[in-house]
Amino acid sequence: MTGKGYLALVLHAHLPYVRHPEADYGQYLEERWLYEAITESYSPLLRMFERLEADEVPFRLTLSITPTLLSMLSDRLCQERYWTHLHRSLRLAEREIARTEGQPDFQPLAEHYHRELLETKRLLQQWNGNLVNAYRHYQEMGFLDIVTSSATHAFLPLLATEESVRAQIQTGVAVYEQHFGRKPSGIWLPECAYAPGLDRALSAAGLKYFVADTHALTSARPTPAFATLSPVLTRSRVAVFARDAESSRQVWSSHEGYPGDVDYREYYRDIGYDLDINLIREFIHPDGIRVNTGFKYYRTSGGGIDKQPYQLSRAADKARQHAEHFHAGRSQHVDYWAEKMGRAPIVVAPFDAELFGHWWYEGPQWLEALLRLLASEESLLKAGTPLQYLQQYEDYQVCDIPFSSWGRDGYADVWLNGKNDWVYPVLHECEREMVELASRCEHPDAWTERALRQAARELMLAQSSDWAFIMDNETMVDYAIKRVKQHVQRFRKLSQMLREGAVEPQVVSALEALDHVFPTVDYRLYQNKARMNEIFRSDSDRAAVSRKPSVLMLSWEFPPMTVGGLSRHVFDLARYLVTSGWDVHVLTTEIGDYPKEEDVLGVHVHRVHVRQPDGGEFFHWTLQLNLMMVDEYENLLNRGFSFAVVHAHDWLVAYAAEILKDRHGLPLVATIHATEHGRNHGIRTELQQRIHALEWGLTYRATRVILCSTYMQREAVEIFSLPRDKTVVIPNGVDPAVILNSAASPDRRQAVALDGEQIVLYLGRLVREKGVHVLVEAAPRVLVECPQAKFVLIGAGPERPGLEARVREMGLADKVVFLGFVSDEERNAMLCAATVAVFPSLYEPFGIVALEAMAAGAAVVASDVGGLGDVVRHEQTGLTSLVGDSASVAAQIVRILQNPEWAEQLTQSAQQALNQYDWRHIAEATIHVYQQVMHPVPAVGVVHREDREE
């Protein structure tokens, strides 16, 4: 896959299992569903693949073929009956050619339909009557990724038992393997219906991904960083790809979609209804019921019944135009987002396969034209599959996916309403009965096993979502009701025999002849002892048997509690440790109405209630926080949790860290994010001395001390008298994708800057050590040289009143804007809108905001102090200024504003340098430290960046 972005076309081929050996050909109208789909969709799609293969077009498609459809396509009776249907259609084509002789609007169409039918006949002969073999060929050639579905297309969220869900999914996988000789990579969830917990069964079946409707991701928690342009992972690490809403609208919409174009063929005008019955009697139902024959001579012609003759060439031209329109729109979409995301977006466009050819006659032509455009060298957009995309990237966000489907209103309304709700109590009773029967029969004899297999088939067939859909849609309602009742009655007959221990071989044989779908179905999938399998273990059970190493992090900040950079650091480190295979628990303080316990992207967060101490002083509050953390740790031990290492972040959790180490003998790692000595340029007050003592004690008791920069390492070694080989330098990190995604947020730029103004952005706490006053003093000098500049200051802190007063005194209130504390989304959006981001710190252990500004594409000016010196290299990745010197700060800002092309080169170099701050590398380096303290080895000193790359 190469391109700025990818289009994943996903076609879902499905029909309910309709096979009636008890009746003659033609008696059941519903059997025509298969015949029409083969003639009008499955064969045209295969012939399209042939043309693309012959022209060496490297197309890529994902195709789901449901187990029921696979069973019918490969069934000898269904093949024979389709062959009969095809020959009848060929006879009708010959008659139509004769009937329309001398009619230039119609005879060419009759001849066209005759040629199409002959092509289908050739195709069937080529593949020995089994089109599954043809699809398998294109999968083995690498053009298709064929995925499975549940056994009978059951609406899985409405099933009553886990055993029934498991049986539907794993039977679907088994049928797929029988036909394609390999395991499926993904699954089409029937009706795109997902409910929390289904991912466990999918993962247990070895399935890597599924497709969901748009709102499954837009309503996920946390909100996916890339919306629907990248998959996310469920808790069970199954990938979720969501339908692209705009792609859907362009094809599906009854008002705006392509299929309704006036030049396309009208579906509902068929000679089966238009001609005199005596002319077509031989080709309709034996009882004289009119049906579609596939011979249609009119185009939609807009609204009304006055239809114009259909013109093949005109419709073909329109299909190409619509393919070009679709390609251009999706290309523009991915071209825009590729720059914002930092990776290639994927647009997922799922459709019913029967749309192409059957409902939308020109659909295969549109699809072929689109695939040729995607394969062209100049196309920024390339055809791809979800499986290929998963193999291209490794890091995906973990989210909780809500209940959703692609049905009316997005949930279960189509399949559960007043027209069809009567079926579920009956089906649920049968489910529970099946579980009991399967669980009782450990070692059945041959006929008992056949009866159990047939009972499983009857239950699965009754569970098909098609029956409830038909009842809701009010089409073949009598047939749908009949099918549900028949399968339930057959199931109950088998159940009675099994309960009484009196299986009647002739009854079982008769039912097998009628409904012999899935010959090797495994009734043991319904046994309730399988609850002990990993699929359905409870969370606590999984935790108890988990062999994952576990770390307990102590941090007073964790989202949504965000005061400085500590919160973001702990959050990012924790979630990347999870993706690296660690079990991570974070102890932190409660905040607002957020839950006391929460799973955040796989991180187990435990928030403790802190009693307010007398006087409410912050230092006293931290002592109470530590005591509550110790209590919560004891609670976790009592619940069966255990930890291999404790990781403490800064002095605010020092008491708890030391107690856990001394009382429980846990290895202790400490990260010092800043020092009291460095913040205040010395220790002068009693409070500062107390904090300094806590920092010293934490670093003394820790087995390893992590610092974020070489500057911080030197400082810690000096002021805490630490052995250098006890310290490890691991930088902070940045996740560019999270920041760039905020470009889609409402543009705060308009609220703070006029057109043409260049935003000079400061982001951080308004405290003296951050040097905000230096930037304010630099503003007049900058505005003399660059009057279009606009200073925007984001953050809160005690310095704000004085800074605002100074701005008013200088008469710059319209040029210097204080936004205060803003949400992460607004903050990231402003980073993306800034021309230059300025960090004039007097003390800075690292400077993660500088990394974030680089990721957002803003040029950076920073003081040459502390860890900022590691991040910003002068005239390479940004510009540095003298510490505390407003003239120097102003000069560097002016250089950026007056030289936009050069500034762009700086930002590009900066973004290339961000690789060394990838959170995956940082997590790996941290794990290396954990392993050292868990299994002591000689001290290794500084972890250099080049070592981490290895």
Buried (B, 14 or more C-beta within 10 A) or exposed (E): BEBBBBBBBBBBBBBBBBBBEEEEBBEBBBBBBBBBBBBBBBBBBBBBBBEBBEEEBEBBBBBBBBBBBBBBBBBEEBBEBBEEBBEBBBEBBEBBBEBBEEEEEBBBBBBEBBEBBEBBBEBBEEBEBBBBBBBBBBBEEEBBBBBBBBBBBBBBBBBBBBBBBBBBBBBBBBBBEBBBEEBBBBBBBBBBBBBEBBBBBBBBBEBBBBBBBBBBBBBBEEBBBBBBBBBBBBBBBBBBBBBBBBBBEBBBEEEEBBBBBBBBBBBEBBBBBBBEEEBBEEBBBEEEEBBBBBBBBBBBBEEEEEBBEBBBEEBBEBBBBBBEEBBEBBBEBBBBBBEBBBBBBBBBBBBBBBBBBBEBBBBBBBBBBBBBBBBEEEBBBBBBBBBBBBEBEEBBBBBBBBBBBBBEEBBBEBBBEEBBEEBBEBBBBBBBBBBBBBBEBEEBEEBBBBBBBBBBBBBBBBBBBBBBBBBBEEEBBEBBBEBBBBBBEBBBBBBEBBEEEEBEEEBBEEBBEBBBBBEEBBBBBBBBEBBEEEBBBEEEEEBEEEEEBBBBBBBBBBBEBBEBBBBBBBBBBBBBBBBBEBBBBBBBBBEEEEEEEEEBBBBBBBBBEBEEBEEEEEEEBBBBBBBBBBEBBEEBEEEEBEBBBBBBBBBBBBBBBBBBBEEEEBBBBBBBBBBBBBBBEEBEEEEBEBBBBBBBBBBBBBBBBBBBBBBBBEBBBEBBEBEEEBBBBBBBBBBBBBBBBBBBBEEBBEEBBEEEBBBBBBBBBBBBBBBBBBBBBBBBBBBEBBEEBBBBBBBBBEBBEBBBEBBEEBEBEEBBBBBEBBEBBBBBBBBBBBBBBBBBBBBBBBBBBBBBBBBBBBBBBBBBBBBBBBBBBEEEBBBBBBBBBBEBBBBBBBBBBEEEEEBEEBBEBBBEBBEBBBBBBBBBBBBBBBBBBBEEEEBEBBBEBEEBEE
